[in-house]
Amino acid sequence: MPLLTNLHNNSKAQIVLGLIFGICFGFLLQKGGVTDYNVIEGQLLLTNFTVLKVMLSAVMVGMIGFHLLKHFGYVQSHAAEGTVGSNIIGGLIFGIGFALLGYCPGTVAGAVGTGALDALFGGIVGLLIGAGIFAWLYPSLKPVLMKWPFPSVTVPEFLKLNLWVTIAILEGVMLAFLLILEHFGW
């Protein structure tokens, strides 16, 4: 664990690792086809399920990988408390941006990497303007953002099941869903 302690105390290493993982993430998004506006539009119109397949595959791999790292003491999970108000406001902001441009923050960065000018000027500039507007409105939004708090409960805690049993069930459900999508040619 000394390596992890060194990483936690080394902000430069964290930035370099973040950049490396971000580039890898963008590369994989691009290779998966989800940085293409037409693919995202197809997902939103329920005619092309590439985005759903890529994201479900990533969740399946990530869930097992994260919990294996946690099991061996390399990472810690920090379930955060939340509020219904912040989820509603966040969902509206995300949804409006997604509806207007057709990219989410991850896919817009990947699309910029492929040279998509709409992603650069509409997406990145839009993210910056949106963040500025949110920061400006934050004092007014704060009462709504704090409405209806809920506790930090993980899925296994909520279901009152063993972690690995929960993972096995969720993995099975996601795999079955992916197989159904493939079976019907979606």
Residue pairs with C-beta under 8 A, 6 or more apart in sequence:
1 73
1 74
4 74
6 13
7 13
7 14
7 17
22 109
25 106
25 110
26 35
26 106
26 109
26 110
26 113
27 110
27 113
29 35
29 54
29 106
29 107
29 110
30 110
30 113
30 114
32 50
32 54
33 39
33 50
33 54
34 40
34 50
34 51
34 54
34 55
34 107
34 110
35 103
35 107
35 110
35 111
35 113
35 114
35 116
35 119
36 111
37 102
37 103
37 111
37 116
37 118
38 48
39 48
39 50
39 51
40 51
40 102
40 103
40 107
41 48
41 102
42 48
42 50
43 49
43 50
43 51
43 52
44 98
44 102
49 181
49 186
52 181
53 178
53 181
56 174
56 177
56 178
57 178
59 174
60 171
60 174
60 175
63 167
63 170
63 171
64 167
64 171
66 75
66 77
67 163
67 164
67 167
69 75
70 76
70 77
77 154
79 152
79 153
79 154
80 152
81 149
81 150
81 151
81 152
82 149
82 150
82 152
83 145
83 146
83 147
83 148
83 149
83 150
84 147
84 148
84 149
84 150
85 144
85 145
85 146
85 147
85 148
86 145
86 146
88 144
89 141
89 144
89 145
93 130
93 134
94 104
97 104
97 126
97 127
97 130
98 104
100 122
100 126
101 108
101 118
101 119
101 122
101 123
101 126
103 111
103 119
103 123
105 127
107 119
108 119
108 123
108 124
108 127
109 119
109 123
109 124
111 118
111 119
111 123
112 119
112 120
112 123
112 124
134 141
155 166
155 170
156 162
156 163
156 165
156 166
159 166
161 169
